[in-house]
Amino acid sequence: MDQDKIKRQNLISIGSIITGIIMIIFILNFNNPNLRGQFSSIFSNFGSDSGGSSTQNRSSDSSSSSEEDSRPQNGQISQQEKSSLSDQEAVALIERWQNSKQQIFAPPYNRRLASRILTGEAYTDNSGAIDWLEDNGGYYTYNLTSIEDTSNFYQNGNSGHIEVVVREQRTLCMNGRPSQDDNTIDDKRLVRYNLRNERGEWRISSYDTQNVINQRSNPNKSCEL
């Protein structure tokens, strides 16, 4: 038993001596520039999978952040461009409304088309008129619609207005026959149209008659669709 213990102690002592010698050799050789370069290369390669990736991610995040910062600015510019309205565009919107009435106030009573042109009070009022016509077997025909003059165009942000002289020859037909009231008329009046921008699309939000210029019974009344 004592001999085994002595052997173990000798082995431990020899191991300690060998370890000490290796450490001394390592320290002495580390002063060699070539050896230092090899160790530097080893540690550099070890860190490239984590540290380098992290740096790349930070760079990517920074780049992505820069792009995100620029996108709202571009979006704001785009929104500003969409909110701008010229007097020609305002007149074109009124013309579109006039030319669409035959499809809106007669079969097929195109409410979707109305919603693309009208909003707010204008849409609500005309939607009610469509309901009444459809429920009572009525519809309008238009022999003539025209814009004869425009004035007082104004636009600020998402709202604006324009005054337009419009002329209509229209016939209210009930059960396929022209009405004999003032809904079957040749009408010329000055109308102020209020406009609103909604999600980049300009629509008519309301309109009011400023002056009835001329009005008479429609000489060309017709219920032909």
C-alpha positions in Angstrom: 0.0 0.0 0.0 2.8 2.4 0.9 4.6 1.7 -2.4 1.4 2.4 -4.4 1.0 5.7 -2.5 4.6 6.6 -3.2 4.2 5.8 -6.9 1.1 8.1 -7.1 2.9 10.9 -5.5 5.8 10.5 -7.9 3.5 10.6 -10.9 1.8 13.7 -9.6 5.2 15.4 -9.0 6.4 14.4 -12.5 3.1 15.7 -14.0 3.5 19.0 -12.2 7.1 19.4 -13.4 6.1 18.6 -17.0 3.3 21.2 -16.9 5.6 23.8 -15.5 8.2 23.2 -18.3 5.4 23.5 -21.0 4.2 26.8 -19.5 7.8 28.2 -19.5 8.3 27.1 -23.1 5.0 28.7 -24.1 5.8 32.0 -22.4 9.3 32.1 -24.0 8.1 31.3 -27.5 5.1 33.7 -27.3 7.6 36.5 -27.7 8.2 35.2 -31.2 6.2 37.5 -33.6 5.4 34.7 -35.9 3.9 32.7 -33.1 1.9 35.6 -31.9 0.5 36.1 -35.4 -0.6 32.5 -35.4 -2.5 32.9 -32.1 -4.0 36.2 -33.2 -5.2 34.5 -36.4 -6.8 31.7 -34.4 -8.7 34.0 -32.0 -9.7 36.3 -34.9 -11.2 33.3 -36.8 -13.0 32.2 -33.7 -14.7 35.5 -33.2 -15.8 36.0 -36.8 -18.8 33.8 -36.5 -20.3 35.8 -33.6 -18.7 39.2 -33.5 -18.5 39.6 -37.2 -22.1 38.5 -37.6 -23.2 40.9 -34.9 -21.4 43.8 -36.6 -23.0 42.8 -39.9 -26.4 42.6 -38.3 -25.9 46.0 -36.7 -24.9 47.4 -40.1 -27.9 45.8 -41.7 -30.2 47.1 -39.0 -28.7 50.6 -39.4 -29.2 50.4 -43.2 -32.8 49.1 -42.7 -33.5 51.8 -40.2 -32.2 54.4 -42.7 -34.5 53.0 -45.4 -37.4 53.0 -43.0 -36.7 56.6 -42.0 -36.7 57.6 -45.7 -39.9 55.7 -46.5 -42.3 57.9 -44.4 -40.7 61.0 -46.0 -41.4 59.6 -49.5 -44.9 58.6 -48.3 -45.4 62.2 -47.1 -44.3 63.6 -50.5 -46.5 61.1 -52.3 -49.4 62.1 -50.0 -48.8 65.8 -50.7 -48.8 65.1 -54.4 -52.1 63.2 -54.1 -53.7 66.0 -52.1 -52.9 68.6 -54.7 -55.8 69.5 -57.0 -55.8 71.8 -60.0 -58.8 73.7 -61.3 -58.8 71.5 -64.4 -58.9 68.3 -62.2 -61.8 69.8 -60.2 -63.7 70.6 -63.4 -63.0 67.0 -64.7 -64.5 65.7 -61.4 -67.7 67.7 -61.9 -67.9 66.6 -65.5 -67.5 63.0 -64.4 -70.4 63.5 -62.0 -72.6 65.0 -64.6 -71.9 62.2 -67.2 -72.4 59.5 -64.6 -75.9 60.5 -63.6 -77.6 58.4 -66.3 -76.0 55.3 -64.8 -76.7 56.3 -61.2 -80.3 57.6 -61.4 -81.6 54.9 -63.8 -81.2 51.2 -64.0 -78.8 49.7 -62.9 -78.8 52.4 -60.2 -75.0 52.2 -59.9 -74.3 53.0 -56.3 -70.7 51.9 -56.5 -70.1 54.5 -59.2 -71.7 57.1 -57.1 -69.4 56.2 -54.1 -66.4 56.8 -56.3 -67.5 60.3 -57.1 -69.4 61.4 -54.0 -68.8 61.3 -50.3 -70.3 62.7 -47.1 -73.5 64.7 -47.5 -73.5 64.5 -51.3 -73.4 60.7 -51.2 -76.0 60.4 -48.4 -78.5 62.6 -50.2 -78.1 61.1 -53.6 -78.2 57.5 -52.1 -81.6 58.4 -50.7 -82.8 59.6 -54.1 -81.6 56.4 -55.7 -83.6 54.4 -53.1 -86.7 56.4 -53.8 -86.5 56.0 -57.6 -85.9 52.3 -57.4 -88.7 51.7 -54.9 -91.2 53.7 -56.9 -90.4 52.6 -60.4 -88.8 55.9 -61.4 -85.6 57.0 -63.2 -84.1 60.0 -64.9 -82.9 60.4 -68.4 -80.6 63.2 -69.6 -80.8 64.7 -73.0 -78.0 67.2 -72.3 -75.5 67.8 -69.6 -72.8 70.5 -69.9 -70.5 72.8 -68.0 -70.6 76.3 -69.4 -68.4 78.3 -67.0 -66.2 77.8 -63.9 -65.0 80.3 -61.2 -63.7 80.7 -57.7 -61.6 77.6 -57.5 -59.9 77.1 -54.2 -57.9 74.2 -52.6 -56.2 73.9 -49.2 -54.9 70.6 -48.0 -57.6 68.0 -48.3 -60.5 70.3 -49.0 -61.5 72.7 -51.7 -64.4 74.1 -53.8 -65.3 75.3 -57.2 -68.2 77.2 -58.7 -69.6 75.8 -61.9 -72.4 76.8 -64.3 -74.1 73.6 -65.3 -76.9 73.0 -67.7 -79.1 69.9 -67.7 -82.0 68.7 -69.8 -83.5 65.9 -67.7 -86.7 63.9 -67.6 -88.1 62.2 -64.5 -89.9 59.1 -65.7 -92.5 57.3 -63.6 -93.6 54.0 -64.8 -92.1 54.7 -68.1 -93.8 58.1 -68.7 -92.4 61.7 -68.3 -93.5 63.5 -65.2 -95.3 66.8 -65.6 -93.6 68.6 -62.7 -90.4 70.6 -62.4 -88.3 67.5 -62.3 -88.7 67.3 -66.1 -86.8 70.4 -66.9 -84.2 72.3 -68.9 -82.2 73.9 -66.2 -79.2 76.2 -66.0 -77.7 77.2 -62.7 -74.5 78.3 -60.8 -73.5 75.5 -58.3 -70.8 75.6 -55.7 -69.3 72.1 -55.3 -67.3 71.4 -52.1 -64.6 68.8 -52.6 -62.7 66.5 -50.2 -59.6 64.3 -50.6 -60.1 60.9 -49.1 -57.1 58.5 -49.2 -55.7 60.3 -52.2 -59.0 60.4 -54.2 -60.9 63.7 -54.6 -64.7 63.4 -54.3 -67.7 65.8 -54.1 -68.7 66.2 -50.5 -71.6 68.6 -51.0 -73.0 71.1 -53.4 -75.4 74.1 -53.2 -77.1 76.2 -55.8 -75.9 79.8 -55.8 -78.1 81.1 -58.5 -80.8 79.7 -60.9 -79.9 81.3 -64.2 -82.5 79.9 -66.5 -85.3 77.3 -66.1 -88.0 76.0 -68.4 -89.9 72.8 -69.2 -87.7 70.3 -71.0 -88.6 70.5 -74.7 -86.9 67.2 -75.4 -88.4 65.0 -72.7 -87.9 61.3 -73.3 -88.1 58.1 -71.2 -86.0 56.0 -73.6 -83.1 54.4 -71.9 
